[in-house]
């Protein structure tokens, strides 16, 4: 699969955008934090936003790109339970909302593969 030079920049941009969203609209993220986690949902919302910002910076910098992209892949796997919770919570919502939350679940796979691809590209470069 050919690697595009913009791929790391796009991944860093996605992460940075998500980090800003966590800070600007934390309530929507609080709602999907699994209640089994210790602490408050808001603490997890802000912590995941900080993690996304750190990952964005790491992916953007060539020297740290490989490790940061691997950490990003792990992060995408780690936040999957929040997406499952969102789908479960939407079971009594409108059909459109239910479809969107269920449709979002398999999107984690290409995100993980993208991050791994960026990591491999950094290792080769």
N, C-alpha and C positions, 0 to 999 in steps of 0.2 A: 504494500500500500504506500503510495507516494506521500511524503510528509510536506505539508505546506509551511513556509517560514512563519506565517502569521498564527499558526496553531497555538504556540505558547502564549502569544500576546492575547489571543482570543480567550484562552482558558483563564489567564490572569484577569482579563476584563470581566469575565463571567463571575469569577470569585469575588472581585472587588465590588461589583454591582450587588451581588448577594449580601456582602458584608454591610454595605450602605443601607440596603433594604432592612436588614436586621436592626439597625440603629434608628432608622426613620419610622418604621412601622412594626415595632416589636410585638404588638398585640396579636397579629396574625400568626406569628411564629410561636408565641407562647402557647397558642391553642393546640399546636401539634406536638408539643414536647410530651413524650410518654410520662405519665404520672408516676411510674415506678422509679424514675430517677430521683436521687436525693436533691435537696435544695428546691428552689422555686423555678418555675418555667422561665421567668424573666432572666434569672442567672444563666440558664442554659442558652437562651436566645442570644444574650450578649456574648457569652463565651463562644458560641458557634460563629457569631459575626466576627469576633476578634480572630478566631482560627482561620476563617475564610480570608480575612485581610492579610494575615501572616502568610498564608499559602499563596495568595496572589502576588505578594512581594517576592516570595521565594521562586515562584514559577517565572516571574518576569526577569529575574536576574540569571544570566547564563551560568554563573558559578554555583548557584544553589538549585538550579532548575531540576536536575535529575531527582534529588532527594525530595524536593518540594512537590514535584509531580507525583511521585510514589505516595507521599503523604496525602496528597489530594485524592488519589484513587482510594486510599484507605478511608479518608473522610467521607467520600461519597457512599461507601459501603456503610460506614458508621451512622449516617443520618437516614438510612433507609427505614429504620423503625418509625421515624417521624412521618414518613410518607405513608407507611402502612396505617398508622394511627389516623392520619387525615382521611384515608379511604374508608376506614371503619367508622369514623365519626360522621361521614357523609352518607351513610347507608339510609338515612331517613330524609335526605335532601332531595332536591329536584333531580330528575334523570340526567340533566346536563352536568350538574355538579358531581353526581356519582360517577358519570362517565369520565369526567376530567380527572378526578382523583384516582380512579382505577387506571386510567390511561397513563398517568404520570409514573406509576410504579415501574414499568419496564424501561423508562427513560434513564434510570440509574445505570443500566448496563452500558449504553454508549458513553455516558459521562465517565464511568470507570475506565472503559477502553481508551477514551480520548486522553485521559490523564496518563495512563500507562504508555500510550503512544508518544506523548510529549516527553516522558521520562526516557524512553528508548532513543528518541531523537537527540536528546541531550547527551546521552551516553556515547552516541556515535559521533557527535560533533565535538 
